[in-house]
Amino acid sequence: MKFEEKTLSKESIYKGNITEYTVESVELPNGKVSTREIVRHPGAVAIMPFTSEGKMIFVEQFRKPIEQTIYEIPAGKIDDTDTDPEETGVRELKEETGYYAHEFEFVKTFYTTPGFTDEVIHLYRASSLEEQEEAALDEDEFLELIELSFEEAWQAYEDSKIIDAKTIMALLYWKIELLQTNKEGENNG
């Protein structure tokens, strides 16, 4: 590949519960050597849960890195014990919302910020929800569930209540889905 960077050395600077920070020496395509600081992440799953009324369930929670309370779609880190991302998604949906989805459909896999991290998010669409039990939040999780129509969610985006990439990606997918549904309706009309 004409832009590939060959890894010459790699040093782990810090390894935490969620991420690892590495510094890598790389050979650039022009033969020069450079340093890359990389945040390694095991990946995550994000879920777009839809109610029978066509609303999406969001979580409202405080995010310390940005010192702000925001609306997000339910999501969680892929654990070492998970066999595949869908398993993570089913678990996270139940833990954060208390719902089980009878329909769980893969949407897209994307990287959050490939300039400095290898974190990948697998996005799923969940519907035919059945309330199972109260949410089983982790001891350090504090959140509220909010059901929003597309118009309400878009307004939350406009009002900067929805500002994270995975939730914006979900909103854009939802908008495309609505446009396709409207177009199909026009063609069948």
HELIX and SHEET records of a PDB file:
HELIX    1   1 LYS A   64  ILE A   66  5                                   3    
HELIX    2   2 PRO A   85  THR A   97  1                                  13    
HELIX    3   3 PHE A  150  GLU A  158  1                                   9    
HELIX    4   4 ALA A  165  ASN A  188  1                                  24    
SHEET    1   A 3 LYS A   6  LYS A  15  0                                        
SHEET    2   A 3 GLU A  20  GLU A  27 -1                                        
SHEET    3   A 3 VAL A  33  ARG A  40 -1                                        
SHEET    1   B 4 ALA A  75  LYS A  77  0                                        
SHEET    2   B 4 ALA A  44  PRO A  49 -1                                        
SHEET    3   B 4 VAL A 120  GLU A 131  1                                        
SHEET    4   B 4 TYR A  99  TYR A 111 -1                                        
SHEET    1   C 3 GLN A  68  GLU A  72  0                                        
SHEET    2   C 3 MET A  56  ARG A  63 -1                                        
SHEET    3   C 3 LEU A 143  LEU A 148 -1                                        
END                                                                             
